Amino acid sequence: MRLGDRLSNYAIFLALALEFAVLASATDSFLTAGNLSNVLRQNAFTAILAAGMTFVIITGGIDLSVGSVVGLSGVVCAGLLSHGVGLGLSLPAALALGLGIGFVNGLATTKLKVPAFIVTLAMMQVARGGALKYTDARTITSLPAVFSALAGGWATAIAVCAVFGLSWLVLIRTPFGRHVYAVGGNAEAARLSGIRVERVQLVVYSICGGCAGLAGILVASRLNAGYPRAGEFYELDAIAAVVVGGTSLFGGRGSIWGTLAGAFFIGVLNNGLNLFRVSTYDQLILKGVVLLAAASLDRWRSA
């Protein structure tokens, strides 16, 4: 591996360490336990979404529906709880809903041959509309107190670690993971080598939907309510985290740990800008510049 490629693979980790060092030296508020816990809680949902998105993007696909799936899964979970259904059924139902939506995305992409961008854009509208219709555009409240404990600091950290640890095992230590990279590198070559390309694509979209379902549960738990507009624009943050983390939009290359670093790079950047009272509009501009720079680097590496 060339030195330039090696450095680019670790660039996000170096950037995250530098970001921490700059903010720690610039303000005493950054390295406090309360602030770091806040960074974890605020970005855990995006990180979980980005983990699922990594699988899809490595195969050369995209999923724009995950933010809406967060909202729909959250309100379904909250709705079941508000009607007296226990956690033992409500949580699996919300997860199953996310998995099912991801499966439908994969099925439409592989069987109907509709581009993933169009399929998931349509599903984004369907899921958001479903969440609004299910709740009549109202917030579901009066949920059990035990439900809010799921989004506590330790529980959230465990969920993030479990998702990324399992994702790493699947991508690096299993034949399926190697197939994911092969499909993204060259789908036709993978097919000729005996890999069932459509099945791989179906599974990665299902994984992405499952991660969105889990994120929806955690978001509803943190709010202790089912909010039908929860997850708006989360898909953009998830894609940004994956790209900033070094996964190629052209498929075939990516790292799950790079995605985790990318998610927290953006999260720490947001936190630092908030600490310095930078306006929301300027934050959006800066995040766009960071994403464009990461995409440009990806294009340079793929050239």
C-alpha positions as CSV (number, residue, x, y, z in Angstrom):
1,M,0.0,0.0,0.0
2,R,1.3,3.4,-0.9
3,L,2.2,5.9,1.8
4,G,-0.5,8.3,0.6
5,D,-3.2,5.6,0.7
6,R,-2.1,4.5,4.2
7,L,-2.2,8.1,5.4
8,S,-5.6,8.7,3.9
9,N,-7.0,5.5,5.6
10,Y,-6.0,7.0,9.0
11,A,-6.8,10.6,8.2
12,I,-10.1,10.7,10.0
13,F,-8.5,9.4,13.3
14,L,-5.8,12.0,13.1
15,A,-8.4,14.7,12.4
16,L,-10.5,13.6,15.3
17,A,-7.5,13.6,17.7
18,L,-6.5,17.0,16.5
19,E,-10.1,18.3,16.9
20,F,-10.2,17.0,20.5
21,A,-6.8,18.7,21.2
22,V,-7.8,22.0,19.7
23,L,-11.1,22.2,21.6
24,A,-9.6,21.0,24.8
25,S,-7.0,23.8,24.7
26,A,-9.5,26.4,23.5
27,T,-12.2,26.0,26.2
28,D,-12.4,24.5,29.6
29,S,-16.0,23.4,29.0
30,F,-15.1,20.8,26.4
31,L,-13.4,18.1,28.5
32,T,-16.0,18.1,31.3
33,A,-17.8,14.9,32.1
34,G,-21.2,16.5,31.4
35,N,-20.2,17.8,28.0
36,L,-18.6,14.6,26.8
37,S,-21.6,12.6,28.0
38,N,-23.8,15.0,26.0
39,V,-21.7,14.5,22.9
40,L,-22.1,10.7,23.2
41,R,-25.9,10.9,23.7
42,Q,-26.4,13.4,20.9
43,N,-24.4,11.5,18.3
44,A,-25.1,7.9,19.3
45,F,-28.2,7.8,17.1
46,T,-26.3,9.1,14.0
47,A,-23.5,6.7,14.7
48,I,-25.9,3.7,14.8
49,L,-27.5,4.8,11.5
50,A,-24.1,5.4,10.0
51,A,-23.1,1.8,10.9
52,G,-26.0,0.4,8.8
53,M,-25.3,2.9,6.1
54,T,-21.7,1.8,5.8
55,F,-22.9,-1.7,4.6
56,V,-25.0,-0.1,1.9
57,I,-22.5,2.4,0.7
58,I,-19.7,-0.2,0.5
59,T,-21.9,-2.1,-2.0
60,G,-22.2,1.1,-4.0
61,G,-25.8,1.9,-2.8
62,I,-27.5,4.6,-0.8
63,D,-30.4,4.7,1.6
64,L,-32.2,8.0,2.0
65,S,-35.1,6.6,4.0
66,V,-33.3,5.9,7.4
67,G,-34.3,9.3,9.0
68,S,-38.0,8.6,8.3
69,V,-37.7,5.0,9.5
70,V,-36.3,6.4,12.8
71,G,-39.5,8.5,13.2
72,L,-41.9,5.7,12.2
73,S,-40.2,3.0,14.4
74,G,-40.2,5.4,17.3
75,V,-43.9,6.2,17.1
76,V,-44.9,2.6,16.6
77,C,-42.9,1.6,19.7
78,A,-44.3,4.5,21.7
79,G,-47.8,3.7,20.5
80,L,-47.6,0.1,21.6
81,L,-46.3,1.1,25.0
82,S,-49.0,3.7,25.4
83,H,-51.6,1.0,24.8
84,G,-50.2,-1.2,27.6
85,V,-48.0,-3.5,25.4
86,G,-44.8,-4.4,27.3
87,L,-41.2,-3.7,26.3
88,G,-40.7,-7.3,25.4
89,L,-43.1,-7.0,22.5
90,S,-42.8,-3.2,21.7
91,L,-39.1,-3.1,21.1
92,P,-38.9,-6.2,18.8
93,A,-41.9,-4.9,16.9
94,A,-40.1,-1.6,16.2
95,L,-36.9,-3.4,15.2
96,A,-38.8,-5.7,13.0
97,L,-40.5,-2.7,11.3
98,G,-37.1,-1.2,10.5
99,L,-35.8,-4.5,9.2
100,G,-38.9,-5.0,7.1
101,I,-38.6,-1.5,5.5
102,G,-35.0,-2.2,4.7
103,F,-36.0,-5.5,3.2
104,V,-38.5,-3.8,1.0
105,N,-35.9,-1.3,-0.1
106,G,-33.5,-4.1,-1.0
107,L,-36.3,-6.1,-2.8
108,A,-37.3,-3.1,-4.9
109,T,-33.7,-2.4,-5.8
110,T,-32.7,-5.9,-6.7
111,K,-35.9,-7.3,-8.2
112,L,-37.5,-4.3,-9.8
113,K,-34.1,-2.9,-10.8
114,V,-35.1,0.6,-9.7
115,P,-32.1,2.7,-8.7
116,A,-31.6,2.7,-4.9
117,F,-31.7,6.5,-4.8
118,I,-35.3,6.5,-6.2
119,V,-36.4,3.5,-4.1
120,T,-35.2,5.0,-0.8
121,L,-36.3,8.5,-1.7
122,A,-39.8,7.1,-2.2
123,M,-39.6,5.1,1.0
124,M,-38.5,8.2,2.9
125,Q,-41.8,9.8,1.9
126,V,-43.9,6.7,2.7
127,A,-42.3,6.2,6.1
128,R,-42.7,9.8,7.1
129,G,-46.2,9.9,5.9
130,G,-46.9,6.7,7.8
131,A,-45.5,8.2,11.0
132,L,-47.7,11.3,10.7
133,K,-50.8,9.3,9.8
134,Y,-50.3,6.8,12.7
135,T,-50.1,9.6,15.2
136,D,-52.4,12.1,13.4
137,A,-49.3,14.4,13.5
138,R,-49.4,14.4,17.3
139,T,-46.8,13.4,19.9
140,I,-47.4,10.2,21.8
141,T,-46.8,10.8,25.5
142,S,-47.4,9.1,28.9
143,L,-44.9,6.3,28.3
144,P,-43.6,4.0,31.1
145,A,-40.7,5.5,33.1
146,V,-38.6,2.4,32.5
147,F,-38.6,3.2,28.7
148,S,-36.7,6.4,29.2
149,A,-33.9,4.6,30.9
150,L,-32.9,2.9,27.6
151,A,-31.4,6.1,26.3
152,G,-29.3,6.7,29.5
153,G,-25.6,7.2,29.1
154,W,-24.4,3.7,29.8
155,A,-27.2,2.0,27.9
156,T,-26.5,4.2,24.8
157,A,-22.8,3.5,25.0
158,I,-23.4,-0.2,25.2
159,A,-25.8,0.0,22.2
160,V,-23.2,1.8,20.1
161,C,-20.4,-0.6,21.1
162,A,-22.6,-3.6,20.3
163,V,-23.6,-2.3,16.9
164,F,-20.1,-1.4,15.8
165,G,-18.5,-4.5,17.3
166,L,-21.0,-6.7,15.6
167,S,-20.6,-4.8,12.3
168,W,-16.8,-5.1,12.4
169,L,-17.1,-8.9,13.0
170,V,-19.5,-9.3,10.1
171,L,-17.5,-7.1,7.7
172,I,-14.0,-8.4,8.5
173,R,-14.4,-11.9,9.9
174,T,-17.1,-13.5,7.8
175,P,-17.5,-14.6,4.2
176,F,-20.5,-12.3,3.9
177,G,-18.4,-9.3,4.7
178,R,-15.9,-10.2,2.0
179,H,-18.9,-10.5,-0.4
180,V,-20.1,-7.0,0.6
181,Y,-16.7,-5.5,-0.4
182,A,-16.6,-7.6,-3.6
183,V,-20.0,-6.5,-4.7
184,G,-19.1,-2.9,-4.2
185,G,-15.8,-3.3,-6.0
186,N,-17.3,-4.9,-9.1
187,A,-20.8,-6.4,-9.0
188,E,-20.5,-8.2,-12.3
189,A,-17.1,-9.8,-11.4
190,A,-18.6,-10.8,-8.0
191,R,-21.5,-12.4,-9.8
192,L,-19.2,-14.3,-12.2
193,S,-17.2,-15.6,-9.2
194,G,-20.3,-17.2,-7.7
195,I,-21.4,-14.5,-5.2
196,R,-25.2,-14.1,-5.0
197,V,-25.1,-10.3,-5.5
198,E,-28.8,-9.7,-5.1
199,R,-28.9,-11.6,-1.8
200,V,-26.0,-9.5,-0.5
201,Q,-27.7,-6.3,-1.5
202,L,-31.0,-7.5,0.1
203,V,-29.2,-8.2,3.4
204,V,-27.3,-4.9,3.5
205,Y,-30.5,-2.9,3.1
206,S,-32.2,-5.0,5.7
207,I,-29.2,-4.3,8.1
208,C,-29.5,-0.6,7.4
209,G,-33.2,-0.7,8.1
210,G,-32.6,-2.6,11.3
211,C,-30.1,0.0,12.5
212,A,-32.7,2.7,11.8
213,G,-35.3,0.8,13.8
214,L,-32.9,0.6,16.8
215,A,-32.1,4.3,16.5
216,G,-35.8,5.1,16.4
217,I,-36.3,3.2,19.7
218,L,-33.4,5.1,21.3
219,V,-34.6,8.5,20.0
220,A,-38.1,7.8,21.4
221,S,-36.6,6.7,24.7
222,R,-34.5,9.9,25.0
223,L,-37.6,12.0,24.3
224,N,-39.8,9.7,26.3
225,A,-42.3,10.2,23.6
226,G,-43.2,9.2,20.1
227,Y,-42.5,12.2,17.9
228,P,-43.6,11.7,14.3
229,R,-41.0,14.1,12.9
230,A,-38.1,12.6,14.8
231,G,-35.1,11.7,12.6
232,E,-35.6,14.5,10.1
233,F,-32.3,15.0,8.1
234,Y,-30.6,12.1,10.1
235,E,-30.0,10.4,6.7
236,L,-27.8,13.3,5.7
237,D,-25.8,13.2,8.9
238,A,-25.4,9.4,8.6
239,I,-24.2,9.7,5.0
240,A,-21.8,12.5,5.9
241,A,-20.4,10.4,8.8
242,V,-19.7,7.4,6.4
243,V,-18.1,9.6,3.8
244,V,-16.0,11.6,6.2
245,G,-15.0,8.3,7.8
246,G,-13.4,7.2,4.5
247,T,-15.9,4.9,2.9
248,S,-16.0,5.4,-0.8
249,L,-19.3,6.5,-2.4
250,F,-18.2,4.4,-5.4
251,G,-18.3,1.2,-3.3
252,G,-15.7,-1.4,-2.5
253,R,-13.8,0.4,0.2
254,G,-14.6,1.4,3.7
255,S,-14.0,0.9,7.4
256,I,-16.6,0.6,10.1
257,W,-14.3,2.2,12.6
258,G,-13.7,5.0,10.2
259,T,-17.5,5.5,10.2
260,L,-17.5,5.7,14.0
261,A,-14.7,8.3,14.0
262,G,-16.5,10.2,11.2
263,A,-19.7,10.3,13.2
264,F,-18.0,11.7,16.3
265,F,-15.8,14.0,14.2
266,I,-19.0,15.7,13.0
267,G,-20.6,15.5,16.5
268,V,-17.6,17.0,18.2
269,L,-17.4,19.7,15.6
270,N,-21.1,20.6,16.2
271,N,-20.4,20.6,20.0
272,G,-17.4,22.9,19.6
273,L,-19.3,25.3,17.4
274,N,-22.1,25.4,20.0
275,L,-19.7,26.0,22.8
276,F,-18.3,29.0,20.8
277,R,-21.9,30.1,20.1
278,V,-21.5,29.9,16.3
279,S,-24.8,30.5,14.6
280,T,-26.8,27.5,13.2
281,Y,-26.6,28.9,9.7
282,D,-22.8,29.1,9.8
283,Q,-22.7,25.5,11.2
284,L,-24.6,24.2,8.3
285,I,-22.2,26.0,5.9
286,L,-19.2,24.5,7.6
287,K,-20.7,21.0,7.7
288,G,-21.3,21.3,4.0
289,V,-17.8,22.3,3.4
290,V,-16.5,19.3,5.4
291,L,-18.7,16.9,3.5
292,L,-17.6,18.4,0.1
293,A,-13.9,18.1,1.2
294,A,-14.4,14.5,2.2
295,A,-16.2,13.6,-1.1
296,S,-13.4,15.3,-3.1
297,L,-10.8,13.3,-1.2
298,D,-12.8,10.1,-2.0
299,R,-12.9,11.1,-5.7
300,W,-9.1,11.7,-5.7
301,R,-8.4,8.4,-4.1
302,S,-10.7,6.6,-6.7
303,A,-9.1,8.3,-9.7
